[in-house]
């Protein structure tokens, strides 16, 4: 292979590797996605009511939620059983596009 062919091939290889690195870093490969997949699989297998029961128990006993890496407002709403609108009204200072791991979100006064 001549040097004229080697340079474009090396550039193409670099671009592919860079693309893979960027895509995997944006995807949040911290392990939370597998638990979300398991939860979705559990729901699809017919145990929807048990998931809802767990959510309602969480909702009735917890007053706050600590954001975990990879969490989204929609995911938190699904986990806690509180609507996104309710979360936004209880936490007006949060930016739903920039949740920070460790950040506390109010879930309301549940008794």
Rosetta silent file (secondary structure, phi, psi, omega in degrees, C-alpha in Angstrom):
SEQUENCE: XXXXXXXXXXXXXXXXXXXXXXXXXXXXXXXXXXXXXXXXXXXXXXXXXXXXXXXXXXXXXXXXXXXXXXXXXXXXXXXXXXXXXXXXXXXXXXXXXXXXXXXXXXXXXXX
SCORE:     score description
SCORE:     0.000 S_00000001
   1 L     0.000  130.866 -176.608    0.000    0.000    0.000 S_00000001
   2 L   -79.561  162.933  179.796    1.473    3.340   -0.983 S_00000001
   3 H   -63.874  -27.528  178.870    1.845    6.282    1.355 S_00000001
   4 H   -66.849  -28.379  179.157   -0.784    8.164   -0.653 S_00000001
   5 H   -87.482  -28.133 -176.164   -3.366    5.563    0.345 S_00000001
   6 H   -69.538  -39.971 -178.440   -2.189    5.255    3.949 S_00000001
   7 H   -63.149  -49.310  177.493   -2.857    8.865    4.972 S_00000001
   8 H   -63.957  -35.136  178.592   -6.576    8.933    3.957 S_00000001
   9 H   -65.395  -41.396  178.494   -7.095    5.497    5.520 S_00000001
  10 H   -65.611  -39.391  177.881   -5.551    6.693    8.793 S_00000001
  11 H   -63.932  -42.739  178.515   -7.721    9.823    8.727 S_00000001
  12 H   -63.852  -43.871  177.893  -10.847    7.740    8.154 S_00000001
  13 H   -61.010  -43.386  177.745   -9.912    5.376   10.989 S_00000001
  14 H   -59.786  -43.841 -179.346   -9.343    8.348   13.312 S_00000001
  15 H   -63.237  -41.081  179.371  -12.751    9.808   12.390 S_00000001
  16 H   -65.248  -45.723  179.112  -14.510    6.497   13.099 S_00000001
  17 H   -62.421  -42.473  178.649  -12.795    6.082   16.475 S_00000001
  18 H   -61.970  -42.661  178.639  -13.613    9.682   17.406 S_00000001
  19 H   -61.792  -43.018  178.624  -17.258    9.159   16.452 S_00000001
  20 H   -62.501  -44.217  179.174  -17.473    6.020   18.592 S_00000001
  21 H   -61.717  -44.878 -179.112  -15.958    7.811   21.587 S_00000001
  22 H   -65.326  -44.294 -178.463  -18.351   10.748   21.262 S_00000001
  23 H   -64.389  -42.573 -179.402  -21.430    8.557   20.843 S_00000001
  24 H   -71.145  -31.770  179.275  -20.608    6.371   23.844 S_00000001
  25 H   -73.925  -34.484  177.494  -19.822    9.346   26.079 S_00000001
  26 H   -71.511  -32.749 -178.774  -23.106   11.084   25.182 S_00000001
  27 L   -67.402  -13.765  177.840  -25.011    7.828   25.769 S_00000001
  28 L    69.377   53.477 -176.956  -24.048    7.923   29.470 S_00000001
  29 L   -69.453   57.099 -178.203  -22.537    4.456   29.719 S_00000001
  30 L  -102.602    7.864  178.363  -22.670    4.475   33.545 S_00000001
  31 L    96.408  -19.287 -179.234  -24.768    1.345   33.972 S_00000001
  32 H   -67.348  -28.753 -177.875  -28.078    3.099   34.611 S_00000001
  33 H   -65.718  -32.708  178.955  -29.275    2.333   31.096 S_00000001
  34 H   -68.412  -36.810  177.901  -29.233   -1.413   31.807 S_00000001
  35 H   -69.102  -33.841  176.149  -31.457   -0.950   34.859 S_00000001
  36 H   -66.983  -38.897  177.452  -33.828    1.146   32.768 S_00000001
  37 H   -64.131  -41.378  178.295  -33.865   -1.623   30.171 S_00000001
  38 H   -62.964  -41.218  178.920  -34.621   -4.208   32.890 S_00000001
  39 H   -63.140  -42.251  179.391  -37.474   -2.074   34.188 S_00000001
  40 H   -65.125  -41.458  178.695  -38.900   -1.754   30.675 S_00000001
  41 H   -63.182  -40.979  178.319  -38.567   -5.517   30.138 S_00000001
  42 H   -61.566  -43.059  179.410  -40.336   -6.169   33.438 S_00000001
  43 H   -63.927  -41.587 -177.820  -43.177   -3.898   32.416 S_00000001
  44 H   -68.892  -24.402 -177.325  -43.479   -5.556   29.026 S_00000001
  45 L   -82.519    2.713  172.203  -43.648   -9.017   30.595 S_00000001
  46 L   106.734    2.979 -179.588  -46.950   -8.246   32.270 S_00000001
  47 L  -100.537   43.586 -179.361  -46.033   -7.099   35.769 S_00000001
  48 H   -63.907  -39.347 -176.148  -47.211   -3.551   35.233 S_00000001
  49 H   -66.364  -36.995  179.483  -49.367   -3.466   38.352 S_00000001
  50 H   -67.839  -35.707  176.467  -46.482   -4.407   40.657 S_00000001
  51 H   -65.091  -42.545  178.309  -44.360   -1.627   39.155 S_00000001
  52 H   -64.879  -39.403  178.794  -47.200    0.837   39.687 S_00000001
  53 H   -62.066  -42.294  178.494  -47.670   -0.394   43.264 S_00000001
  54 H   -63.417  -40.667  179.236  -43.978    0.170   43.966 S_00000001
  55 H   -63.772  -41.488 -178.804  -44.220    3.653   42.446 S_00000001
  56 H   -69.151  -33.555  176.013  -47.214    4.559   44.570 S_00000001
  57 H   -66.905  -42.884  177.591  -45.441    3.300   47.699 S_00000001
  58 H   -60.048  -43.894 -177.869  -42.393    5.377   46.803 S_00000001
  59 H   -63.607  -36.849 -174.931  -44.604    8.365   46.184 S_00000001
  60 H   -80.858  -18.783 -174.955  -46.390    8.039   49.514 S_00000001
  61 H  -110.241  -20.244 -175.251  -43.276    7.646   51.675 S_00000001
  62 L  -102.800  143.777  179.922  -40.562    9.804   50.090 S_00000001
  63 L  -107.698  -14.926 -178.600  -40.319   13.581   50.251 S_00000001
  64 E  -147.684  159.094  177.324  -37.238   14.051   48.056 S_00000001
  65 E  -130.242  134.161  176.805  -35.353   12.336   45.254 S_00000001
  66 E   -96.003  122.561 -178.048  -31.589   12.468   44.725 S_00000001
  67 L   -65.738  134.353  177.632  -30.673   12.746   41.036 S_00000001
  68 L  -107.369  158.247  178.610  -28.430    9.934   39.793 S_00000001
  69 L   -56.014  132.000  178.997  -26.075   10.064   36.791 S_00000001
  70 L    89.243   -6.812  179.175  -28.071    9.653   33.597 S_00000001
  71 L   -65.356  146.062  171.382  -31.423   10.551   35.185 S_00000001
  72 L  -122.390  162.188 -179.969  -33.934   12.521   33.170 S_00000001
  73 H   -62.311  -39.530  177.534  -36.987   14.363   34.452 S_00000001
  74 H   -63.797  -40.329  177.959  -39.231   11.880   32.634 S_00000001
  75 H   -66.360  -40.145  177.951  -37.396    8.947   34.182 S_00000001
  76 H   -65.462  -41.320  178.449  -37.635   10.456   37.651 S_00000001
  77 H   -60.182  -43.242  179.500  -41.348   11.072   37.104 S_00000001
  78 H   -65.508  -40.671 -179.478  -41.816    7.425   36.117 S_00000001
  79 H   -67.200  -38.591 -173.313  -39.811    6.165   39.119 S_00000001
  80 H   -95.195  -15.443 -178.919  -41.610    8.337   41.659 S_00000001
  81 L    79.592   16.570  179.047  -45.119    8.330   40.193 S_00000001
  82 L  -110.168  139.310 -178.888  -45.220   12.122   40.049 S_00000001
  83 L   -68.864  158.333  177.651  -45.936   13.931   36.789 S_00000001
  84 H   -60.898  -40.598  179.669  -43.277   16.042   35.119 S_00000001
  85 H   -61.011  -41.288  178.697  -45.505   19.094   35.575 S_00000001
  86 H   -64.671  -43.514  178.200  -45.761   18.397   39.318 S_00000001
  87 H   -60.673  -42.476  179.475  -41.983   17.986   39.601 S_00000001
  88 H   -65.121  -38.898 -179.333  -41.467   21.281   37.759 S_00000001
  89 H   -72.355  -32.501  178.041  -43.936   23.124   39.995 S_00000001
  90 H   -77.263  -22.362 -176.913  -42.369   21.696   43.173 S_00000001
  91 L  -131.279   67.998 -174.172  -38.848   22.509   41.913 S_00000001
  92 L   -64.577  -20.123 -176.791  -39.092   25.741   39.902 S_00000001
  93 L   -84.088   -8.971 -177.040  -35.334   26.386   40.022 S_00000001
  94 L   -80.500  149.215  173.239  -34.343   23.184   38.191 S_00000001
  95 L  -104.822  110.800 -174.962  -33.392   23.079   34.553 S_00000001
  96 L   -61.539  -18.037  179.231  -34.836   19.800   33.208 S_00000001
  97 L   -91.788   -7.577 -177.220  -32.110   19.666   30.548 S_00000001
  98 L  -134.852   53.404  175.906  -29.267   20.092   33.035 S_00000001
  99 L   -69.968  142.787 -176.603  -29.968   17.811   36.001 S_00000001
 100 L  -115.603  131.263  177.826  -26.902   17.289   38.171 S_00000001
 101 L   -56.785  132.942 -178.537  -26.088   14.029   39.938 S_00000001
 102 L    96.419  -16.037  179.072  -26.571   14.526   43.680 S_00000001
 103 L   -66.308  138.753  179.102  -29.141   17.299   43.204 S_00000001
 104 E   -96.884  133.040  175.951  -32.202   16.934   45.483 S_00000001
 105 E  -115.056  133.501  177.052  -35.690   17.272   44.013 S_00000001
 106 E   -73.159  138.793  176.096  -38.735   17.860   46.183 S_00000001
 107 L  -109.168    1.521  177.185  -41.499   15.302   45.725 S_00000001
 108 L   102.448  177.118  178.903  -44.044   17.196   47.805 S_00000001
 109 L   -90.557   91.448  179.456  -45.614   16.738   51.212 S_00000001
 110 L   -99.938  137.130  179.566  -46.605   13.087   51.180 S_00000001
 111 L  -113.117    0.000    0.000  -48.018   11.525   54.303 S_00000001
